[in-house]
Amino acid sequence: MGRIQWQQDAVAGVPLKRHKGFVGPVEVGSVAYDGSNRFWIWSTPLQEDAWGYGPTEEAAKTALEHWLVAWLGNFRSFFQADA
């Protein structure tokens, strides 16, 4: 996949177990570690009730990207020019 550019969050120079994902200048999602449940949660600001989780950071990033591709597919006809 690899369409999303990931940036690790930090507070006062201390890196966090949270990464924000961008496509160009648009933030499309984030993944963060949930230490109490020991999994990575993904979410997106594009739809408030869209979220999921994965056992690893990479699994959560991949799940977010798969969701994003499917969700954007709903808008395909809007962006295509009429024939």
URHUPE-V72330 format. One record per backbone hydrogen bond with DSSP energy under -0.5 kcal/mol. NH is the residue of the N-H (numbers start at 1). CO is the residue of the C=O. E is the energy in kcal/mol with one decimal. If there is no record, write none. Layout:
# URHUPE-V72330
nh=<NH | NH>
co=<CO | CO>
e=<E | E>
This chain:
# URHUPE-V72330
nh=<5 | 6 | 7 | 9 | 11 | 14 | 15 | 16 | 18 | 19 | 20 | 21 | 22 | 23 | 24 | 26 | 28 | 28 | 29 | 30 | 31 | 32 | 33 | 34 | 35 | 38 | 39 | 40 | 41 | 42 | 43 | 44 | 47 | 50 | 51 | 52 | 54 | 60 | 61 | 62 | 63 | 64 | 65 | 66 | 67 | 68 | 69 | 70 | 71 | 72 | 73 | 74 | 74 | 75 | 76 | 78 | 79 | 80>
co=<22 | 4 | 20 | 18 | 14 | 11 | 13 | 9 | 16 | 31 | 7 | 29 | 5 | 26 | 22 | 23 | 21 | 26 | 21 | 43 | 19 | 41 | 17 | 39 | 33 | 34 | 34 | 54 | 32 | 52 | 30 | 50 | 44 | 47 | 49 | 42 | 40 | 56 | 57 | 58 | 59 | 60 | 61 | 62 | 63 | 64 | 65 | 66 | 67 | 68 | 69 | 70 | 71 | 72 | 73 | 75 | 75 | 76>
e=<-3.0 | -0.6 | -2.5 | -3.0 | -2.2 | -2.2 | -0.6 | -2.9 | -1.4 | -2.8 | -2.9 | -3.5 | -2.5 | -2.4 | -0.5 | -1.7 | -2.4 | -0.6 | -1.3 | -2.4 | -2.3 | -2.2 | -2.6 | -3.0 | -0.8 | -1.8 | -1.2 | -2.8 | -2.9 | -2.5 | -2.1 | -1.1 | -0.6 | -1.8 | -0.6 | -2.0 | -2.4 | -2.0 | -2.3 | -2.5 | -2.4 | -2.3 | -2.2 | -2.5 | -2.4 | -2.7 | -2.3 | -2.1 | -2.9 | -2.7 | -1.4 | -0.6 | -1.2 | -1.8 | -1.3 | -0.7 | -1.5 | -1.4>
